[in-house]
Amino acid sequence: MPSGYRRSVELRTLRYFVAVAEELHFGRAATRLHMSQPPLSRAIKRLETEVGALLFTRSSAGVTLTAVGAVLLDEARALLDQADRVRARVAAAAGAATLTVGILGDSTDPGATRLAAAHRRSHPGIDVRIRDTDLTDPTCGLRAGLVDVALTRAPFDETALTVRELRADPVGVVLRADDPLARRGTLKLADLGDRRWFRFPRGTDPAWQAYWNGGEPREGPVVRVVQECLQAVLWNGTVGLAPLGHDLPAELAVVPLIDMAPSRVVAVWNEGDPNPLIRSFVEIATAAYRR
């Protein structure tokens, strides 16, 4: 470490640094961490002050690592890996192991219900904590270190993540029941070209946003949770996509889309995470979702 490095750095700040170093772009790193860009930039500047040297060269062409930054990246990765291993070993030794699971709006999915029952039988001593998240973060807080593993839907930026597909669901368009298109047996995306769609807030993962917008930029209300999507349809006739097989209010209908790729239900965790509880959880989830 440079001589200017005088005090300890929080692991969270190191995770921020690694994200920027791997993305070489503050905006993409902020999206990956599910945070806004200004606090991320401030955290990196504080880290540079603590280290006593610039970690990144910033220019109109982009961001590159300095020589000091390259050294810190290797050290930060090793330190974060070690911290993760220590956390898992200490938790196991204490007999109070905890697994935090992020879930994206599908807590009533039969697969999730089967998973919960199977996991209780296999690991009765594990404290499982559930973090339910809104539609703006498809990784459910994983990149920000808020959860160990997420049950969610692809696609999203998979950089530095490991993804296991659990199931693929056909997708339909949600309409008001009195909408003329609701009487159709199937629809194509082109049938919806002149409609207003619900959208996610700026900064939402681009791959995730593009999928739920049918691959094109759309105009319409910004939403964060499933209920806001449904209310936008009820009140304003907005259209949006949803996996088939979910219960809807009687005032709404869902019509299958024949030219839309299926929505993939996935388990996702940080690449290289050594926590054995994650590996076991994913194996149980794989069996539970494919029954």
Secondary structure in CASP SS format (residue, H / E / C, confidence):
PFRMAT SS
TARGET T0000
AUTHOR 0000-0000-0000
METHOD secondary structure of the structure
MODEL  1
M C 1.00
P C 1.00
S C 1.00
G C 1.00
Y C 1.00
R C 1.00
R C 1.00
S C 1.00
V C 1.00
E C 1.00
L H 1.00
R H 1.00
T H 1.00
L H 1.00
R H 1.00
Y H 1.00
F H 1.00
V H 1.00
A H 1.00
V H 1.00
A H 1.00
E H 1.00
E H 1.00
L C 1.00
H C 1.00
F H 1.00
G H 1.00
R H 1.00
A H 1.00
A H 1.00
T H 1.00
R H 1.00
L H 1.00
H C 1.00
M C 1.00
S C 1.00
Q H 1.00
P H 1.00
P H 1.00
L H 1.00
S H 1.00
R H 1.00
A H 1.00
I H 1.00
K H 1.00
R H 1.00
L H 1.00
E H 1.00
T H 1.00
E H 1.00
V H 1.00
G C 1.00
A C 1.00
L C 1.00
L C 1.00
F E 1.00
T E 1.00
R E 1.00
S E 1.00
S C 1.00
A C 1.00
G E 1.00
V E 1.00
T E 1.00
L E 1.00
T C 1.00
A H 1.00
V H 1.00
G H 1.00
A H 1.00
V H 1.00
L H 1.00
L H 1.00
D H 1.00
E H 1.00
A H 1.00
R H 1.00
A H 1.00
L H 1.00
L H 1.00
D H 1.00
Q H 1.00
A H 1.00
D H 1.00
R H 1.00
V H 1.00
R H 1.00
A H 1.00
R H 1.00
V H 1.00
A H 1.00
A H 1.00
A H 1.00
A H 1.00
G C 1.00
A C 1.00
A C 1.00
T E 1.00
L E 1.00
T E 1.00
V E 1.00
G E 1.00
I E 1.00
L C 1.00
G C 1.00
D C 1.00
S C 1.00
T C 1.00
D C 1.00
P H 1.00
G H 1.00
A H 1.00
T H 1.00
R H 1.00
L H 1.00
A H 1.00
A H 1.00
A H 1.00
H H 1.00
R H 1.00
R H 1.00
S H 1.00
H C 1.00
P C 1.00
G C 1.00
I C 1.00
D E 1.00
V E 1.00
R E 1.00
I E 1.00
R E 1.00
D E 1.00
T C 1.00
D C 1.00
L C 1.00
T C 1.00
D C 1.00
P C 1.00
T C 1.00
C C 1.00
G C 1.00
L C 1.00
R C 1.00
A C 1.00
G C 1.00
L C 1.00
V C 1.00
D C 1.00
V E 1.00
A E 1.00
L E 1.00
T E 1.00
R E 1.00
A E 1.00
P C 1.00
F C 1.00
D C 1.00
E C 1.00
T C 1.00
A C 1.00
L E 1.00
T E 1.00
V E 1.00
R E 1.00
E E 1.00
L E 1.00
R E 1.00
A E 1.00
D E 1.00
P C 1.00
V E 1.00
G E 1.00
V E 1.00
V E 1.00
L E 1.00
R E 1.00
A C 1.00
D C 1.00
D C 1.00
P H 1.00
L H 1.00
A H 1.00
R H 1.00
R C 1.00
G C 1.00
T C 1.00
L E 1.00
K C 1.00
L H 1.00
A H 1.00
D H 1.00
L H 1.00
G C 1.00
D C 1.00
R C 1.00
R C 1.00
W E 1.00
F C 1.00
R E 1.00
F C 1.00
P C 1.00
R C 1.00
G C 1.00
T C 1.00
D C 1.00
P H 1.00
A H 1.00
W H 1.00
Q H 1.00
A H 1.00
Y H 1.00
W H 1.00
N C 1.00
G C 1.00
G C 1.00
E C 1.00
P C 1.00
R C 1.00
E C 1.00
G C 1.00
P C 1.00
V E 1.00
V C 1.00
R C 1.00
V C 1.00
V H 1.00
Q H 1.00
E H 1.00
C H 1.00
L H 1.00
Q H 1.00
A H 1.00
V H 1.00
L H 1.00
W H 1.00
N H 1.00
G C 1.00
T C 1.00
V E 1.00
G E 1.00
L E 1.00
A E 1.00
P E 1.00
L C 1.00
G C 1.00
H C 1.00
D C 1.00
L C 1.00
P C 1.00
A C 1.00
E C 1.00
L E 1.00
A E 1.00
V E 1.00
V E 1.00
P E 1.00
L E 1.00
I C 1.00
D C 1.00
M C 1.00
A C 1.00
P C 1.00
S E 1.00
R E 1.00
V E 1.00
V E 1.00
A E 1.00
V E 1.00
W E 1.00
N E 1.00
E C 1.00
G C 1.00
D C 1.00
P C 1.00
N C 1.00
P H 1.00
L H 1.00
I H 1.00
R H 1.00
S H 1.00
F H 1.00
V H 1.00
E H 1.00
I H 1.00
A H 1.00
T H 1.00
A H 1.00
A H 1.00
Y H 1.00
R C 1.00
R C 1.00
END
